[in-house]
């Protein structure tokens, strides 16, 4: 059967399979193709993935024997006029499933929850994600099916994170970013993970053990408690400091570091002058922001201006992490500081 697909190097195969599965776009009625040093994963019809995920191609795929439904939507009896509004993707965190449900489908939310509980292997609980709010980024979740609460453990990149989806921010869609940022850390760098949540960036950096030190900063004590629980299961020679503080308060006395991670995609721009003070000269800032697609081409330079005086910063690269909405994407930016912090904002 001919179908839409994404082609990646074999070395990225498992990482890509997990990413596609986590957002519900991998077809499991078709087999994966092996093309020498490449793997080709079949996608659901109509799905668009960021180009950074791999080369989009078309291929003839072998069909797998029937193993039940290949899409949770097959388990629903939603009226035909509403079926087009059913979300294609959902997030799986450990044994917990989150899905965003449009208002038009609110009367069918419980049925959607039951379908996902049946469809996702090992699922214990399913909830409607009503978004993240406040400086502590607590998520509002409506339980649709299953039980046991929203605390659990999530496995990613060979690590296991303690999470509580109601009280502390975590997204399984950033697994590749956590690994990529950790891989970029140089020997003996000092690293700040600002608005760290449960610490997936920091813990991955600690696991790789090239940094001299990692400082984790968040204003949410629940998130930091979960981070400490995960850290307690690790053996590391990297010095780790966990601090409960708002970004602005931490930045006033922090010694500039060689690498800073700042993942606050919806409101981070207003804290950038403070964040800029924490980056040493020739240091790097990994910054994440939700950007309308119409603005992506010029957004990097706008952020450079927000970081400080002309000539102080340079945009090294940017890439789309994943679609955020029909009109916007989550974008990863990497900036390099050209002047000392004393010359900055």
N, C-alpha and C positions, 0 to 999 in steps of 0.2 A: 504494500500500500504506500502510495506517495504521500509525503507529508512535510510540513514545516519543521525545521530543526536548528539546533545550535551545535557548532563543531568546535572542540577544544583540544589542546594537547592532552595526551594520556595522563601526564603528571597532575593535571588539574581535574581529572575525571570525577573522583569521589567528592571533592569540594563542590564541583558544579552540580553533580547529581543532588547533593544535599540542599544546595541553594534553590534549584528548580523545584524540588519536592516541597521545601518549606513554604513557598509561595503558591503552591498548587497548580503549576503550569506544565509539569512533566507528564507525558502520556505513558501509562503503564500497560496499555493494550498492544504496544509495539515494542520490539526489541531494540536495544542499543546497538549501533553499528560500530565495528572496529575497523579503522582504516589506517593500518600501519601504526604510526605514532600518534594517531588522532582517534578521538571518540566522538560519536555523533548522537545527540540526545533528541528524541522526538518531542515536539511541543504541541500543546492543545491548539486547535485552529483559532486564528485571530489574535494570538498572544504576541506582544511586542516586548522583547527583552533589551536591556541596555547593551550597546555594542561592546562594552568592556567585558561582558560575560562570555563572549565568543563570537565566531563567525556564523551569521545566519545563512542557512543553506536549505535546499530541498533534496530529499533522498527517497528512494524506495526502501521501505522497512519491512522486515518479516513480522507477521502478526503473531502475537502470543495466544496460547489457548485461553479461552474465557475463564476468568477468575473472579466473577462477580462484577459489580459496577466499577467503571474506571473514572468516574466523576461523582462527587457527592450529590450533584444536582439530579442524577438519575434516581435517587431515592426520595425525591420530593414530588408532591402533587400540587405544586403552585399553579395557579391559573396561567394559561398560555400568554396572556397579555403582560404578565409580570415576570415571566421566566428570563427575559432578556436583561432584567435588572439584578438577577442573582449574581453575587460576587464570584469571580473565577478563582480568586486566591484567598488564602487564610494563613495564619501563622501557627506553627507548632513549636511550643516551648516545653521540652520534656514530655510529660504526659498531659499537657494542657493545650487547648486549641482556642485561638482568638479569631474572630471574624468581624468585619465592619458591615453592617446591614443597613441599606438605604431605608429612609422613612417609609417609602411605598411598600416595603416588605415587612414592616414591623409586626403586622398581624400573623405573619408566618415565622416569626423568630424562633419560637419553641420547636417547630418542625425542622427548621434548618439546624438547630442545635442537636436534635436527635439524629438527624442524618449524618452530621459530622462525627458524632460519637460512634456511630456504627461504621463509618467509612474510614476514619483515621486509625491505623493499627496502634494499639496500646493506649488510645485516648482514655483519660479518666474524667475530664470535665471540659465543657465547651462554654464559651462566653461571648457576648456581644461587646465589642470594644467601642466605647463611647469617647475615646480620646484621652490625651494626657493634658493635665492642667496644673498650673502653679509652678513656682520656682523649684519645688521638690519633684516635679514631673510625676505625680501620682496618676495612675490610670483608673478611669471609671469603667467598671466591668459589670455587666448584667449576666448572671449565670443562666444559661439556657438549658443545659442538660448535664447529667453527671453530678458528682459531689466531691467533697474533700478539700475545698478551698484552693487558693491560688499560690500557695508556696510549694516549691519543688526544686528539682535540679535539672539543669540543661547541659547536655554534652555538645562540645564544639571544639574543633581543631585539637582534639586529644585532651581537652580540659573539661572539668565539670564545674559549673557555676551554680551557687545557691541563688535562687530567684524568688521573689514574691511579686507577681504581676500587678497586684493592687497597690502596693506600698512603695515600690522602687522601680525605676525605669530600666527596661531591657528590651532589645529588639533582636530576634534571631536573624534578621535580614542583613546584619552587618558582619557576619562571620568572616567574609573575605577581607573586609576592611581591618578587622582586628588582627588578622594574620599579616596583612600587607604592611600595616604601620609597625608592627613588631619587627618585621623583617628589615625595615628601614632604619631601625635604631642602630647607631654605631657603637663601637666599643667604648665603654666608660662614660657614655653620655648620661647626664642627669635629665630625667623625664618628669614632666608634670602632666597628670591626667585630670583636667578640670571638668567639673560636672560629670564625675566618673560613673555615677550610678552604681551598679553592683560590681563594676570594675573589669569588664571583659577586655578592654584595651590594656589596662595595667597588668592584669593577670597573665595575658598572653606575652607581654613584654618581659615580665618576671620569669615566666617559664623558659624563654629563649636565652635569658641570663647574660646578655651583652651589656646592659645598662649598669652604670655604677649605682644609681639609685632611682627609685620611682616614688613620687609623691602623689597620692590620690586625694582629691579634694571634692567635697560635695556638701551641700547644706542639709541633706536628708539623712538623719541618723539611721533610719531603717535600711537604706541602701548600704551605708557603711558597715552596719552589722552583718549584712549578707556577704559583703566583700571580705570581711574578716573571717567569716566562716569558711569561705572558699580558700582563702589564703592559708588558713590553718591546716589544710590538707596537703599543702605543697611544701617541698623542700627546696630552698633557694639560698644562694649566697648574695643575692641582690638585696640591698638595704631598701626597705619599704616603709613609708610613713603615711599613715591614714589620718586625714584632718577633716573635721567637721567645720566648715566655714563657707560663707558666700564667696563667690569669685572675687568681687571687689575688695573684700576684707583681706583675703589671702594675698592678693596682688600688691597691696600697699607695702608689705614687708618681705616679699619673696625675693630671694636672690635669683637673677635670671638663669634659665636653664637652656641646654642645647636643643631640647625637643619638647614641644608642648602639644597636647591633644585637647581639642575643645569641641565637644559634640553637644551642641544645644541648638538644633536646626531651626526652630521657629522664632526664637527671640535672642539668639546669640549676638546678633549685630550690635545691640545696645551695650554689650559688655566688652566689645573689642578693644577700646582704649585701655581698659584695665588689663585685659589679657596680653596686649602688646608689651606691657611692662615686664612680663614674666619671661620673655624670649631673649636670649643672649644674642649678641652680634654673631652673624653667620649661623645662627640657630634656625630651626624650622618649626612652623606652626601648621598642624593638621586641623583644618576647620571644616565643619559640616553645616550646610544650610539648605533649606528647601527653596528652590529657585524656579520661578515661572519659566517655561521653555522659551518664551519670547524674549527673556532677559539674559539668558545664559551667556551669550556671546560677549556681553559687556559687564557681567556681574563681577568677574575677577578684579578688573581694574577699579571698580567702585569699592570693593572691599579693601584693596590696597590703599585707597585714599582714606578710608575709615581707620586704618591701622596707624597712620601717622603722617608726618611731613613728607613732601615729595622726595623721592630718592631713598627713602628709608626702608622700603620693602619691595620685593619682587615676587610676582606670581610664578612659581616653578612649574606647576601643572594642575589640571583639574580633570575630573571624570565623573560621570553619572554613576551613582551607586545603585539606585533602583527608582522606578516610577513612584511618585508619592500620591498623585491625584491625576485626573484626566489632563490637567494643564501644567503640572509642575513635577519636578524630579528632586530627589535628595542628591546633592552634589558634594563631592569631596574636593576641597581645595588644599593645596600645599603651597605655603609662602615661606620665603627665605628673608631673614632680616639682614639688611645691608649696613645699618648704622647701629651704634650702641644704644641701649635703652634710654640712657640719659639724654639722647638727642631726639627721642620719640615723644609720644603724647604724655 
